[in-house]
Amino acid sequence: MKSLIIRKFLILLITFITGFAVAQENPKNQNYPFNDPTLSIEERTQDLINRLTIEEKAWQMMHNSPAVERLGIPEYNWWNEALHGIGRSGVATVFPQAIGMGATFDEDLILDVANAISDEARATHNTAVENGYRRQYSGLTFWTPNINIFRDPRWGRGQETYGEDPFLTALLGTAFVKGLQGDHPKYLKTAAAAKHYAVHSGPEKLRHEFNAEASMKDMWETYLPAFKALVDADVETIMCAYNATNGEPCCANKYLLQDVLRDKWNFQGHIVSDCWALVDFYEGHNVVETPEEAAALGIKSGVNLNCGSVYPSLVEAVEQGLVTEAEIDEQLAVLLKTKFKLGLFDPAEDNPYSQLSAEDLDTEEHRALARKVAQKSIVMLKNNGALPLKNDLSKYFITGPNATSIEVLLGNYHGINPNLVTILEGLAGAIEPQSQMQYRQGTLLDRPNANPQDWASPNAGNSDATIAVLGISGVLEGEEGESIASETFGDRLDYNLPQNQIDYLRKLNEAAGDAPVIAVITGGSPMNLQEVHELADAVLLVWYPGEEGGNAVADVIFGKVSPSGRLPITFPKSLDDLPAYEDYSMEGRTYKYMDAEPMYPFGYGLSYSDFNYSEIKLSDKKLKKGKSLTAKVVVTNSGETKAEEVVQLYVSDLKASVRTPKSQLYGIKRVELEPGASEEISFEITPQMMQLVNNEGESVLESGEFSVYIGGSSPGKRSIELGKELKEANFTLR
């Protein structure tokens, strides 16, 4: 360790001496061709590389790349976060956590969110630079979205994803990338990154050494489609994962990085390692022995940017003959193009995004958007008629460990805000002045009360309605080192809610008598809600709802809006219904392959209104390979409340040569209808939707029988039991 520190010091000293000497020769560095916006990016990149020493090249490929003062190049930190708002930086709009955005099933809304985030990102960057700050989390390269498939509810980072379905993940991930990167013909607004490539979703504790084994069928049917979609959407960056996939570390995986990403998909952007993933080459996966060997392997594998500590060792790697300077130049050129696309070497007046300022941060418009997203993310899991509540009842009792929690608004990779509206605050702000509201926490988050006296639950007996805010938070689920109350490194190996919460809810239920008890559940992953479902009159799943979370919850509870969120992930009844966590086969997982009946199915969510569906009309019942058909259905709001329905299209291949999904989501349309109103919804079913993925990972089109389902949830008996309507039609492919 001591020798490594000395070596790094010497490298920096040599760089400084070289830079000082060259600076004396070139005092007017602003006239270098790489600063000329009229030249092509290729010309500018090559000119810049030709002026860098080997030491400078190595450090320019680090996430915390230092300044090259002799060339007038300022320092730049590539590591920035924007999962659901600018993260870990200054004050910014905090949108609902990604899993909540997934629950909106609304790509247009997510595009609006990402546009707002990128406005604030440019504003934050511009403001920081104007004041001489070029620190981490104030840059323009964002390591988001996380488009891994939430294949198992035990994964603590599943909250960062859009759920378990590749189609939904691709749809929302594409919208997010477009919003972050903008549509300017010359400049990227910011640079987005698709992560973690690939086959990465736990266990957290083992991620630095774990080998995820996936068949070619599962790779191309489940784990890779969203990455392909984002590459097609011109995402600027791909982040390779910590773990190994099929025996090779993801950041040195020839099949993933070269054969698929570069050769098959023609990805033109840069690849960044997950942070300190290259250290895992010799400390976790043990495929090399030294930092120099790890650095050389990273370059030869096509990793353009190292988040971590390894690439300064490239200088010695060249001296040892492990890699050539030409190979380094090739990978550096790819990386530097991103800087040019962002306009970091151009005059500010040339770039329209340079005009964004502090006035564009956490604006009223962005706050209103955060509230709208939170409203649309809330999933009503049960309602026996208790909701919506009137907002002028005599007395409300608010209780539970998460009612006043700011933690449950945030999720992970969050920003901060001076006006975070807790659920208690939102509810209090929504009632009439003549009403009374009382609050007691009642029970701790994850352990029994130390004090045996219960002064809280009797309030349910003298209140017109009790709202219990229960669930989990980021201290119990999340990334490896973040969840400080988790003994399982952020993963949720216990599927149940903390027992003390269930015991408390039972006491509330007993005390309330005929008065309704509403359970508001926070969290970013499936959990066992069977007892909550039995004990409460209504159950709302609100995820981690962001800065306006409290107001959005109040909007739904008091009927200002009808809930329209849908589950982007299946809620199994028990972990016993799933394969082992470490098993990456899709057998028995997600709505596509799970055999056991779920507690709540994928795509499920209730409304304050009812929706009826006409029979499906197909444009063809028999068609030839390569032809598309149209499926039409009329949706009617048969209730008494204006509401939105999330109309979902699923396709099932009934006769196939290999295992195929029970059904597969291929279409989503949100429709808002007044009471009694109807609208015809049309979906095109393309040949791609009829293809299956064979055991070699190839997409093929086979003759056979197909079923088409259109309705308000995924197909299955459980959806119908829970009150969702689904229509089915069939066609034959010849």
Disulfide bonds with the S-S distance in Angstrom:
Cys240-Cys251 2.09
Cys275-Cys307 2.08
